[in-house]
Amino acid sequence: MRILIATDAWRPQVNGVVRTLERTSLALKERGHDVRFLSGGDRRTWPLPFYPEIRLTFLTPDEAGAQINDARPDAIYIATEGPIGWATRRWCLRNEVPFTTGFHTKLADYTALRIPVPGVAQASWRFLRQFHKPSRCVLTPTRSIAEELTGRGFPNAKSWTRGVDHDLFKPGPRDHFDLPRPIMLVAGRVAPEKNLEAFLKLDLPGTKVVVGDGPSLPILKRRYPAAHFTGYAFDRELVRMLQSADVFVFPSRTDTFGLVMIEAMACGTPVAAFAVPSPVDVVAEGVSGAVDNDLGKAIGRALHLDRGIVHRYSQNFTWAATADLFERHLVKINWSASPPLPRTSPSPFPLR
């Protein structure tokens, strides 16, 4: 099957959306599928207002259509609600071509955090609902997010889980840190939406470790000098850190999944999180971690869990299973039933 994935989130961005698309496409290619990406390529980018770390590429529906004509895919997945996603959506609607969309990020909640003006969240949710309304299927990372979207009037929302590279993330030596235990670790972007202060302000024994970087880092370093800030870590360095932690703390209330939670579990490290979507779907209470409205209590319970059981639970999350669900939910295109496509000039930038 030929699959076209249209996404505004792509390299060199480092985030869960990019990692999910990369690993899912790799698993699909291993099964013989032809997966191509409609992304910004080497075109000029502009920073997203109030979130300059994310850069966007603008293209017209005709430019998106040229790439779709080049690929002639059996299915189109629109992963993001940015300019590339909108251009692809408009071309598909104009030419009566069905498509599937993905809800990867709670943009409405992120926008409200960064622009604290009354009505911003409601307007953002209307924007997202309008984007996904014509989609034949809206893929969401967890069951609780799918239920939330259904309650907000989104059509045909279905859950699509995530996976772990178990060859990389696995139990190992626990000697990376020479710090007082218990070691409580968070990892990811150091930004307002990650709610890190809910963790850092807790009065707990041991050491708080923050792995990552972002706009909130200078402020948090000044406010919490006792915490240990490492900057970003990737691949085996990140694995060593996750292996060495006593508990992985996930204080975000807005993430739609949190890949690093299951990566920590794969290293044998239990997870502590708030009892909100999506941790309630990802963390098995008393098995792989603890969720609670009181984050300190969740940390306390998680610290007593058996690391071997935590690791075994993580085996439920694989990229093969992720690819299975993705393939199953994609809406197929019957080109013979679609109106004749308009003639377009060659694609201005190649599919990847």
C-alpha positions as CSV (number, residue, x, y, z in Angstrom):
1,M,0.0,0.0,0.0
2,R,1.2,3.5,-0.8
3,I,0.7,5.9,2.2
4,L,1.2,9.6,2.1
5,I,1.7,11.4,5.5
6,A,1.3,15.1,5.5
7,T,3.0,16.8,8.5
8,D,4.2,20.1,9.7
9,A,6.2,18.4,12.4
10,W,9.4,16.9,11.0
11,R,13.1,16.9,11.3
12,P,15.0,18.7,12.7
13,Q,12.2,19.1,15.3
14,V,12.6,16.8,18.3
15,N,9.3,15.8,19.7
16,G,6.9,12.9,20.2
17,V,5.0,13.6,17.0
18,V,8.2,13.3,14.8
19,R,9.3,10.2,16.7
20,T,5.9,8.5,16.4
21,L,5.7,9.2,12.6
22,E,9.3,8.0,12.1
23,R,8.9,4.8,14.0
24,T,5.5,4.0,12.6
25,S,6.7,4.6,9.0
26,L,9.7,2.3,9.6
27,A,7.4,-0.5,10.9
28,L,5.1,0.0,7.9
29,K,8.1,-0.1,5.4
30,E,9.3,-3.3,7.0
31,R,6.0,-4.8,6.0
32,G,6.5,-3.7,2.4
33,H,4.4,-0.5,2.4
34,D,5.6,2.5,0.5
35,V,5.4,5.4,3.0
36,R,6.2,9.0,1.8
37,F,6.1,12.3,3.7
38,L,4.7,15.6,2.5
39,S,6.7,17.9,4.7
40,G,8.5,21.2,4.5
41,G,11.7,19.7,3.1
42,D,14.3,22.4,2.6
43,R,11.9,25.2,2.1
44,R,12.0,28.4,4.2
45,T,10.4,28.2,7.6
46,W,8.8,30.8,10.0
47,P,8.6,30.5,13.8
48,L,5.2,29.7,15.3
49,P,4.1,32.8,17.3
50,F,4.4,32.3,21.1
51,Y,6.2,29.0,20.4
52,P,9.3,29.9,18.3
53,E,10.9,26.4,18.8
54,I,8.3,25.1,16.3
55,R,8.9,26.4,12.7
56,L,6.3,26.2,10.0
57,T,6.4,25.9,6.2
58,F,3.7,27.4,4.0
59,L,2.5,25.9,0.8
60,T,-0.6,26.2,-1.3
61,P,-3.2,23.4,-1.9
62,D,-1.9,23.2,-5.5
63,E,1.6,22.5,-4.3
64,A,0.3,19.8,-1.9
65,G,-1.8,18.4,-4.8
66,A,1.3,18.2,-7.0
67,Q,2.9,15.9,-4.4
68,I,-0.2,13.9,-4.0
69,N,-0.4,13.4,-7.8
70,D,3.2,12.3,-7.8
71,A,2.6,9.7,-5.1
72,R,-0.9,8.6,-6.1
73,P,-1.3,7.1,-2.6
74,D,-3.8,4.5,-1.5
75,A,-4.3,6.5,1.8
76,I,-3.6,10.0,3.0
77,Y,-2.9,10.7,6.7
78,I,-2.8,14.4,7.8
79,A,-0.9,14.4,11.0
80,T,-0.9,18.1,12.0
81,E,-3.2,21.1,11.9
82,G,-0.5,23.5,10.6
83,P,-0.2,25.1,7.1
84,I,0.9,21.8,5.4
85,G,-2.1,20.0,7.0
86,W,-4.5,22.7,6.0
87,A,-3.2,22.8,2.4
88,T,-3.5,19.0,2.1
89,R,-7.0,19.0,3.6
90,R,-8.2,21.7,1.2
91,W,-6.9,19.9,-1.8
92,C,-8.5,16.6,-0.7
93,L,-11.9,18.3,-0.1
94,R,-11.7,20.1,-3.4
95,N,-11.1,16.9,-5.2
96,E,-13.3,14.7,-3.1
97,V,-10.5,12.5,-1.9
98,P,-11.0,11.0,1.6
99,F,-8.4,11.3,4.3
100,T,-7.6,10.4,7.9
101,T,-6.3,12.9,10.4
102,G,-4.3,12.7,13.6
103,F,-4.8,14.5,17.0
104,H,-1.2,14.5,18.3
105,T,-1.2,17.7,20.4
106,K,-3.6,19.6,22.6
107,L,-2.9,22.8,20.8
108,A,-5.9,24.5,22.4
109,D,-4.6,24.0,25.9
110,Y,-1.0,25.0,24.9
111,T,-2.3,28.1,23.3
112,A,-4.3,29.0,26.4
113,L,-1.2,28.6,28.5
114,R,0.9,30.9,26.3
115,I,-1.9,33.4,25.6
116,P,-3.8,33.8,28.8
117,V,-6.7,35.7,27.3
118,P,-10.4,34.8,28.0
119,G,-11.9,32.8,25.1
120,V,-8.6,31.7,23.6
121,A,-9.1,28.1,24.5
122,Q,-12.7,27.9,23.2
123,A,-11.7,29.6,19.9
124,S,-8.8,27.1,19.6
125,W,-11.0,24.1,20.1
126,R,-13.4,25.5,17.5
127,F,-10.4,25.8,15.1
128,L,-9.4,22.2,15.8
129,R,-12.9,20.9,15.5
130,Q,-13.3,22.6,12.1
131,F,-10.1,21.1,10.9
132,H,-11.0,17.5,11.8
133,K,-14.7,17.7,10.9
134,P,-14.4,16.3,7.3
135,S,-11.9,13.5,8.3
136,R,-13.2,10.0,7.9
137,C,-11.3,9.0,11.1
138,V,-9.4,11.0,13.7
139,L,-6.6,9.0,15.3
140,T,-5.8,9.8,18.9
141,P,-3.0,8.4,21.2
142,T,-5.3,7.1,24.0
143,R,-8.8,6.0,24.8
144,S,-9.4,8.9,27.2
145,I,-8.3,11.5,24.6
146,A,-10.7,9.8,22.1
147,E,-13.5,10.1,24.6
148,E,-12.7,13.7,25.3
149,L,-12.7,14.6,21.6
150,T,-16.0,12.8,21.1
151,G,-17.5,14.8,23.9
152,R,-16.2,18.0,22.2
153,G,-18.0,17.1,19.0
154,F,-15.1,15.6,17.0
155,P,-16.1,12.9,14.5
156,N,-15.1,9.3,14.6
157,A,-12.2,9.5,17.0
158,K,-10.3,6.3,17.6
159,S,-7.3,5.4,19.8
160,W,-4.0,4.7,18.2
161,T,-1.3,3.7,20.8
162,R,2.4,4.2,20.8
163,G,5.4,1.9,21.0
164,V,8.9,1.5,22.4
165,D,12.2,0.4,20.9
166,H,12.9,-2.4,23.3
167,D,16.3,-3.1,21.8
168,L,17.4,0.4,23.1
169,F,15.2,1.0,26.1
170,K,15.8,-1.9,28.6
171,P,17.0,-2.5,32.1
172,G,20.7,-2.0,32.8
173,P,23.3,-0.5,35.1
174,R,21.9,2.0,37.6
175,D,25.1,3.9,38.3
176,H,24.8,6.9,36.0
177,F,24.1,9.4,38.8
178,D,26.2,10.0,41.9
179,L,23.4,11.7,43.7
180,P,21.4,11.1,46.9
181,R,18.5,8.7,46.4
182,P,15.7,8.4,45.7
183,I,16.4,9.9,42.2
184,M,13.2,11.4,40.8
185,L,13.6,12.2,37.1
186,V,11.6,14.1,34.5
187,A,12.6,14.3,30.8
188,G,11.4,16.4,27.9
189,R,10.9,20.0,26.9
190,V,11.3,22.5,29.7
191,A,8.3,24.6,28.9
192,P,5.2,25.9,30.7
193,E,2.8,23.2,29.3
194,K,5.0,20.5,30.9
195,N,3.9,21.7,34.4
196,L,7.4,21.0,35.8
197,E,6.9,23.3,38.8
198,A,4.2,21.0,40.2
199,F,7.1,18.5,40.6
200,L,10.0,20.8,41.5
201,K,8.1,22.5,44.4
202,L,7.3,19.3,46.2
203,D,9.1,18.7,49.5
204,L,10.6,15.3,49.0
205,P,13.7,13.4,50.1
206,G,16.4,12.5,47.5
207,T,17.2,14.3,44.3
208,K,15.1,15.9,41.6
209,V,16.6,15.6,38.1
210,V,15.4,17.5,35.0
211,V,16.6,16.2,31.6
212,G,15.8,18.5,28.8
213,D,15.9,22.1,27.7
214,G,13.5,24.8,26.7
215,P,12.2,28.4,27.4
216,S,11.5,27.8,31.1
217,L,14.9,26.4,31.9
218,P,16.6,29.7,33.2
219,I,13.7,30.5,35.4
220,L,13.4,27.0,36.9
221,K,17.2,26.9,37.5
222,R,17.0,30.1,39.6
223,R,13.9,29.0,41.5
224,Y,15.0,25.5,42.3
225,P,18.8,25.5,42.7
226,A,18.7,22.1,44.6
227,A,17.4,20.4,41.5
228,H,19.9,18.8,39.0
229,F,19.5,20.1,35.4
230,T,21.3,18.0,32.8
231,G,20.2,19.5,29.4
232,Y,18.9,17.3,26.6
233,A,20.0,13.7,26.5
234,F,19.3,11.2,23.6
235,D,19.6,7.6,22.8
236,R,22.0,5.6,25.1
237,E,22.7,8.6,27.3
238,L,19.0,9.0,27.9
239,V,18.6,5.2,28.5
240,R,21.4,5.3,31.2
241,M,19.6,8.1,32.9
242,L,16.2,6.4,32.8
243,Q,17.7,3.1,34.1
244,S,19.4,4.9,37.0
245,A,16.3,6.8,38.2
246,D,14.2,5.4,41.0
247,V,11.0,6.9,39.6
248,F,10.1,8.7,36.4
249,V,7.8,11.7,37.1
250,F,5.4,13.0,34.5
251,P,3.8,16.2,35.7
252,S,2.1,17.2,32.5
253,R,-1.6,17.6,32.5
254,T,-1.9,18.3,28.7
255,D,0.2,15.8,26.9
256,T,-1.8,13.4,24.6
257,F,0.5,10.5,25.4
258,G,4.0,11.0,26.7
259,L,6.3,8.5,24.9
260,V,9.0,8.9,27.5
261,M,6.7,7.3,30.1
262,I,6.7,3.9,28.3
263,E,10.5,4.3,27.6
264,A,11.1,4.7,31.3
265,M,8.9,1.6,32.0
266,A,10.9,-0.3,29.4
267,C,14.0,0.5,31.5
268,G,12.3,-0.9,34.6
269,T,11.6,2.5,36.1
270,P,8.1,3.1,37.5
271,V,6.1,6.2,36.5
272,A,4.3,8.7,38.7
273,A,1.8,11.1,37.1
274,F,-1.3,13.1,37.7
275,A,-4.6,11.2,37.3
276,V,-5.5,12.9,33.9
277,P,-5.7,11.8,30.3
278,S,-3.5,10.2,29.1
279,P,-1.5,8.8,32.1
280,V,-4.6,7.0,33.3
281,D,-4.4,5.0,30.0
282,V,-0.6,4.5,29.9
283,V,0.2,3.8,33.5
284,A,-1.2,0.7,35.2
285,E,-1.8,1.6,38.8
286,G,0.3,-0.5,41.2
287,V,1.9,-2.4,38.3
288,S,3.9,0.1,36.2
289,G,3.5,3.2,38.3
290,A,1.0,5.3,40.1
291,V,-1.5,8.1,39.2
292,D,-3.0,10.5,41.7
293,N,-4.4,14.0,42.0
294,D,-1.6,14.5,44.5
295,L,1.7,14.0,42.6
296,G,3.7,13.5,45.8
297,K,1.5,10.6,46.8
298,A,1.9,9.0,43.3
299,I,5.7,9.3,43.6
300,G,5.6,7.7,47.0
301,R,3.6,4.7,45.8
302,A,5.6,4.3,42.6
303,L,8.9,4.1,44.5
304,H,7.8,0.8,46.1
305,L,7.0,-1.1,42.9
306,D,8.9,-4.1,41.5
307,R,11.1,-2.9,38.6
308,G,10.9,-6.4,36.9
309,I,7.1,-6.2,36.8
310,V,7.4,-2.6,35.5
311,H,9.6,-3.8,32.6
312,R,7.4,-6.7,31.8
313,Y,4.4,-4.4,31.5
314,S,6.2,-2.2,29.0
315,Q,6.2,-5.2,26.6
316,N,2.6,-4.3,25.8
317,F,3.8,-1.3,23.9
318,T,5.5,-2.1,20.5
319,W,5.9,-0.2,17.3
320,A,4.6,-3.3,15.4
321,A,1.3,-3.0,17.3
322,T,1.2,0.8,16.6
323,A,1.7,0.1,12.9
324,D,-1.1,-2.5,13.0
325,L,-3.6,0.0,14.4
326,F,-2.5,2.8,12.0
327,E,-2.9,0.6,9.0
328,R,-6.3,-0.7,10.2
329,H,-7.7,2.8,10.7
330,L,-6.5,4.4,7.5
331,V,-9.3,5.3,5.1
332,K,-8.5,3.9,1.6
333,I,-8.8,6.0,-1.5
334,N,-10.7,4.7,-4.5
335,W,-9.2,6.8,-7.3
336,S,-11.5,5.4,-9.9
337,A,-14.5,6.8,-8.0
338,S,-12.9,10.3,-7.5
339,P,-13.5,13.1,-10.0
340,P,-10.7,13.6,-12.6
341,L,-7.8,15.3,-10.9
342,P,-6.7,18.7,-12.1
343,R,-3.5,18.9,-14.1
344,T,-0.7,20.4,-11.9
345,S,2.9,21.4,-12.5
346,P,5.6,19.1,-11.1
347,S,6.0,19.1,-7.4
348,P,8.2,22.1,-6.3
349,F,9.9,19.9,-3.7
350,P,10.3,16.1,-3.5
351,L,8.5,13.7,-1.3
352,R,10.6,12.1,1.4
